[in-house]
Structures are given as structure tokens and as C-alpha cells.
Amino acid sequence: MNETADLPWTKKDIWLNLIAIIVLMGLATYMIFVKSWVLLIIYWLIWILYFTVGRYVTCHHCDFLGKACCSWCMGKIGGKLYKRSEKKNFVENGMWKVFVFALSFLFIAELLPIILYLYELFTNGLNLLDWLLLIIYFIIFIVMNAIHLTFGCNRCPTVDCPFNRKKKKTGSVQ
């Protein structure tokens, strides 16, 4: 990865976010694989949609396109996939696109293992290993999202991003 001197994130922040999502996706892959290979294919199709269509909606106008970023290194990957848009914020791009194409795919992918295991709980019951996997996944799910919000979104200067809780100065008089 490039040096992060001109970025709001440190290299450690970027790696922490990337490792957290890889661990979450790896555990989810195993959990789904042992229950249903068809659902595993669907799970990975959802992630592919998120990392292509969903990230296009949020990345193609970002100032960090082509640079290492805390959004799971999609700035680097997106720089190879997308052309930069002239529009510079989420409002111009259409917030509905972010919610429909980015958030929906992300939430479905992250929640699919939990939903599958809850379905299994009510239909077949869960064994001790299933319970252990579900508890570990849930903990990693919470930790990964907390890491991303804390070390990624909250440090991002992107104007009008709905995920950043900091108020940014946009130069407008209120």
C-alpha cells in the first residue's frame, strides 16, 4: 500500500479494517459452507455485487479513489475499476443509490450467516459447534463494524457521507 501521509488514516487503520472484514468473510464462508453450498454461492454473489456495484456508488466520486482507504482498500481497487465522476458528494450522486446498492448488499451479506443459523435453530436445532460459531461470528460482526466506524468513517472527510457522524464544514453559510 502507498504511504498514508496525505490520508486521514494511518496504515494501521487501513490494515485493521481490511483484516477485520477478511476474518468476518472467512468465518461466514465456513459457516455457510457447512450448511449449504447453494447459499454459499448466493453469499459470494452478494459480496461481489457489494464490491462492484455497491462500492461504485460510493467510491467513484471519492477523493481517495486510487489511494489506500479504510473502506476495505476499495480506494485502491476502485481506482482500477471505476472512472472518477465529476460529482463530488453523495447528495449529488443520489443518496437512494447508496442505500439501495451499497448498504442493502452489505447488510444482507453480513447478516446472512446469522439468519441462516437462526433458521437452523428453529428448524433443526443447533449443536455446540454451531452455537460457538454463531457467537464468535456475532462478536466479530460487532467488532468489525465498530472498527470500521471508529477508524474509518469517523476520520473520513468526505462531504455529506451518511456514515460519518462528524459535521463537516462545507463553506456554506447557515
N, C-alpha and C positions, 0 to 999 in steps of 0.2 A: 504494500500500500504506500501511497505517497506520504510525504511529510504532512503533518496536520497543523502547521504553524498558522495558516490563514483560515483555519476552520474553528468553529466554536466547540469542537470536541477534541479530546485527546485520542491518541492511538489506543490507549487502554479502553476508553469509552467505546470506540468502534469495535474492537475485538470482543469486548464483553457482550455487546449487543449481538454480534454475529455468532459467537459461541452459544449464547443462551437460546437463540432460535434454532440452531442446528441440533442442540440437545433435545429441545422440545419436539422438533420434527422427527428426530431419530427414535425417540421413545414412542411417539404416536405411531410411527410406521410399524414398529414392532407390535404394539398393542392391537392395531387394526389387522395386521397380517395374521396373527394367531386366531383371529375371529372370522375374517372374511377377506379373501384376496380380491373380490369384486369391489368391496368398499375401499380397499387399499388403492385400487386404480382410481376410483372416484376421488378419494382423498388427495392423491397426487395431481389429478386433473384440476382440482380446486386450487391447489398451491400454484400450479402452472398458470392458471388464469389470474391469480393474485399477482404473481411476479411479472406477468406480461401486461395484461390489460389494466389491472388494478394499480400497479406501480406507474404505468404510462400516465394515468390520470393525475397522479401526484408528483411524478418526477420530471416530466418533460418540460416544465416551465421553471424548475427549481434552479437557483444559483449554484447549487452543489452538483449539478449534473456533470458527470465525468470525473468527480472527485470522490474520495472516500467519505462516507457519511455514516451516521448512526442508524440509518434505516436499513440495516442488514446489508450494507455495502451496495445498495441499489444505485447510488450515485455513480459508482464505477461501472456497474453492469448496465445501468440505464444509459450511460454515455455511449455505450456501444450499440444499444438497441434503438434509441429514440433520437430524433432531431429536436433541437431546442425550439420551444414555442416562443412566440413574441409576447404572449400573455405572461404576466409575472406573478399572479396570485390566484388563490383558489376561487375567489369570488368571480373573477373574470372567466375562469375556466368552467365554472358551474359546480357549486357545492353538491348538487344532487349526484353528479358523476362520481365524486369522491365517496359518497355514502353507498351508492349502488354498486360501483365497480371495484372499489378498494376495500371498504370496510366489510361489506357483506361477504366477500370471498375470504378475508382474513378471519372474521368471526366464525364462519362455517368451518374453515379448516382447523382452527384452534379448538372449537367445541365438538367436532365430530367424534373424537375418541371418548369424550365424557358422555355424549349422547348414546354412543354405541354401548358403552359399558352399563349405563343406566338401563337401556333396553334389555341387555343381557341379564341384569339384576332382576328385572320384573318378569322375564320370560323363562330363563334357565337357572337363574341364581349365579352368584359369583363364588369362585373358590378363593382361597387365601392369596394365591399369586395374583389373581385379578384385582382383589382389593388393594394389595400392595402397589401394583402398577397404577391403579386409578388414583390412589393417594399421592404417590410420587409425581404422577403427571399433573395433578391439580396443583401441587406445590410449585413445580417447575413452571406451570402456566402462570401462576400469580407472580412468581419471581421474574420471569422473562418480561411480562408486561410492565412490572414495576421498574425494572432496569431500563426498558425502552423509554418509558415516560420520563424517568429521572435523568438518565444520562444521554437521552436522545432528544425527544420532543421538547422538553423544558429548556434546552440550550439552543434550540434551533431558532434562527432569526427570520424564518420565512413569514412574510406578512399574511395575515388572515388565515393561518392554518388552524383548523378547529381543534387540533390535538395539543397545541401549545397553550398552557394556562397563563403564561406571561402576557401582559398587554404590551404591544409594541407601538412605538411612535411611528406614525406613517406620514407625518408632516402636515396633516390636516388640522384645521382649527375647529375646536368643538365648542 
